[in-house]
Amino acid sequence: MTVVMDKGSKPQAQPEERERFVMFGTRFEGSRIVHHPAMDDAKQHLGRSWSIALAATLIVTVFLLWNQTPVFIAFVLAGLAAYVAWASYWGIVGFGGWTTNFIANYVKPEKPPFMEELLWNLATDGVLVIPLFTATIGILYGVVGGGILVWLKHRRIVANSLRPSE
């Protein structure tokens, strides 16, 4: 803030012009981050998670009511299904990100000769094993509470994007 003083008057603060620039896809206004690609990604994840929870709720509710399950039990089970679907989504997102980072950081192209056969088997068999392992562990992680942590992280990213300019 720049303070401007006229003779005989109180100081008046005038906002400084903030420099706007883009670096590596992130938009800045002065030293403040205005937009980052992770903000868009987090918004999409939040929307998808609620869509999956809603779809699971509807499918389970229709299935249970179609089979003449008592209404109260059907709605309790539908709520449980919504949580499991929602938490599974966030668990897979969280554990999938960790798996991707691990592979990017620790699986290097230069490998010792004795690892060639192991890596070849992992690469050929791993086409299904790695995603299934990631999904299984991700679902377990999400349902037992880790999904809430990943959701809170994404929600914080989105909340920071909605913060008004200072």
N, C-alpha and C positions, 0 to 999 in steps of 0.2 A: 504494500500500500504506500502510495506517495501522499505526503501531507502537504496541502497547499494552504498558505496563510495570507490573508489580505490584511491591510492595516486596519486595526481596530475590530477585527472579527475573530471568531473562534476558528480553530484549525478544522479544516474539512478534508476528510480522507477521500482520495480518488483511487479507484482500482487501477493497478498497473496492467498494461497490455501483456498478456501471457503468450509466450512463444509456442506455437503449435508445430509439431513435427511427428513423423512416423519413423519407427525403427524396428526392423524385423517383424513387421505386421502389427506392432503395437502403436496406438496413437497416444501421444502425450500432449498435455497442455501445461506448459511449465514443467514442473517435476511430478505432476500428477498423471497417473495412467487414466486415460479417458476411455479407451477401448482396447481389449486384448482378445485374440482369437479363442482363448480358453473360456471367455465369457459366453460366446455363442455356443460352444460345445457344451458347457454346463447347462444352458437353457434348454438345449435339445434333449439332454439326458433327463432333466427334470420332467419335461413333457412326456417323453417316452415311458418313464417309470410309472407315471399316473395312468397313462393309456393302458399299459400292461396290467396294472392292478384292476382297472375298471373292466377290462376284457375278461380277466380271470373271475372276477366277481359275477359278472353276467353269465358266463358259461356255467359256473358251478351252481348258481341260483336256479337257472333254467333246468339244468340236469336234475338237481335235487327236487325241485317242485314237480317236475315231470314224473318223477318216480314216487310221488306222493309222500315225500318226507314232511314231517311236521314243520310248519312255517318257522317257528322259533329256531329249531335245530338247523334248518336250511340257511337262515340268515347268519347264525353263529358260524357255521362252516364256510359260508361265503365270505365272511369277514376274515376268517383264518386263511382262506385261499388268497384273498387280496393281499394280506400281509406277506404270505410266503412268496407270491409272485413278485411283489414290489421289492422285498428284501433280496430275493434271488437275483433280480435284475441288478441291484446295486452291488451285491457280492461279486457277480461276474464282472461288472465294470471295474471294481476295485482290484480284484485279483488278476483280471486280464491285463490291467495296466502294469501291475507289478511283474507279471510274467513277461510282458513285452519289454519292459525296462531291463529285466534280468538277461533276456536273450540278447538285447542290443548291447549291453555292457560287458557281458562275460563270455558270449559265444563269439570268438574271434575267427577270422578266416585262416590265420596261421595256426595249424594244429600239429601236435606231435604225431609221428607215424603210428604209434600204438592206438591212438584215438580214432584213426580213420574208419576202421570197421564199426566201432561203437557209434560214431557220428553218422555213418552211412545208414546203419540200422535205425537210428533215431530219426533220421531225415525221411526214410521211406516209411517206417512204421509210425513215426511221429506225426504224420499228416493227420491222423485221427486221434492218436493218443494224447498229444499235447492239448488240442482244444477240448477233448473230453475231460482230461485231468483238470484243466483250468476251469471248465464249467462246473465240475463236481465240487472241487474245493471252493470255488466262488459261491456256489449255492449254499454250501455248509457255512461258510464264513458270513454270508449275508443274513441267513436265517437266525444265527445265534447272536446277532447284534452288530456285526461289522458293517452290514448294509446301512445302518443308521449313521455310522461314522462317515462313510463315503458320501451319503446323502447330505449330511451337514457340511462337509467340505465343498460340495458343488453348490449348495445353497448359499454358502458364504461368498463364493466366487460371484454368483449372480447378484447377491445383495451389494457387493462392492461396485458392481457395474451400474446399479440403480441409484447410487449415492449422488446427490446433487453437487454441482460445482461449488467449490469453496471460494 
